[in-house]
Amino acid sequence: MATADEQIRVSDTVKRELDRRRREGESYNDVLQRMLEDDRDLMAGFGRWSDEQADRARETREKSKQKSKDRMRRLADDE
């Protein structure tokens, strides 16, 4: 990769966010380039959970939906 010809100024907040998103071995340019590519890719971010994480999320959601249905039934029965 070529060396930078120019510098840009960013706020401390932006710098901290770049540091947070920076992966091992990445330059700030790499981080910004990845973020800009992700911004154009509508599917960016999808599929980042492992199968195990996705299964847990689905299970938690189903349990929550069932609790809500049960609560609505109890409220309907009380009327």
C-alpha positions as CSV (number, residue, x, y, z in Angstrom):
1,M,0.0,0.0,0.0
2,A,1.3,3.5,-0.8
3,T,2.0,5.9,1.9
4,A,-0.4,8.7,2.6
5,D,0.1,12.0,0.8
6,E,-2.5,13.8,2.9
7,Q,-3.7,14.0,6.4
8,I,-7.2,14.4,7.7
9,R,-8.4,15.6,11.0
10,V,-10.9,13.7,13.1
11,S,-12.4,14.4,16.5
12,D,-11.3,12.4,19.5
13,T,-14.7,10.7,19.4
14,V,-14.2,9.5,15.8
15,K,-10.6,8.4,16.6
16,R,-11.9,6.3,19.5
17,E,-14.5,4.7,17.3
18,L,-11.9,4.0,14.6
19,D,-9.7,2.4,17.3
20,R,-12.6,0.3,18.5
21,R,-13.3,-1.0,15.0
22,R,-9.7,-1.5,14.1
23,R,-8.7,-5.1,13.6
24,E,-5.3,-6.5,14.4
25,G,-2.8,-5.4,11.7
26,E,-5.2,-2.9,10.1
27,S,-4.3,0.7,9.3
28,Y,-6.7,3.5,9.8
29,N,-7.1,3.6,6.0
30,D,-8.0,-0.1,6.1
31,V,-10.7,0.5,8.7
32,L,-12.2,3.4,6.8
33,Q,-12.1,1.5,3.5
34,R,-13.9,-1.5,5.1
35,M,-16.5,0.7,6.7
36,L,-17.2,2.4,3.4
37,E,-17.5,-0.9,1.6
38,D,-19.8,-2.2,4.3
39,D,-21.9,0.9,3.9
40,R,-22.6,0.1,0.2
41,D,-23.2,-3.6,0.9
42,L,-26.8,-4.0,2.1
43,M,-26.0,-7.5,3.4
44,A,-23.0,-6.4,5.4
45,G,-23.3,-7.5,9.0
46,F,-25.6,-10.4,8.2
47,G,-24.4,-13.9,9.1
48,R,-22.0,-12.7,11.7
49,W,-23.5,-14.8,14.4
50,S,-22.3,-18.4,14.8
51,D,-25.0,-21.1,14.4
52,E,-25.0,-21.5,18.2
53,Q,-25.6,-17.7,18.8
54,A,-28.3,-17.6,16.2
55,D,-30.0,-20.7,17.8
56,R,-29.9,-19.1,21.2
57,A,-31.4,-15.9,19.9
58,R,-34.2,-17.8,18.1
59,E,-34.9,-19.8,21.3
60,T,-35.0,-16.7,23.4
61,R,-37.3,-15.0,21.0
62,E,-39.7,-18.0,20.9
63,K,-39.8,-18.1,24.7
64,S,-40.6,-14.4,24.8
65,K,-43.4,-14.8,22.3
66,Q,-44.9,-17.7,24.3
67,K,-44.7,-15.7,27.5
68,S,-46.5,-12.8,25.8
69,K,-49.2,-15.1,24.4
70,D,-49.7,-16.7,27.9
71,R,-50.0,-13.2,29.5
72,M,-52.6,-12.1,26.9
73,R,-54.6,-15.3,27.5
74,R,-54.5,-14.7,31.3
75,L,-55.6,-11.1,30.8
76,A,-58.5,-12.2,28.5
77,D,-59.6,-14.8,31.1
78,D,-59.6,-12.2,33.8
79,E,-62.1,-10.0,31.9
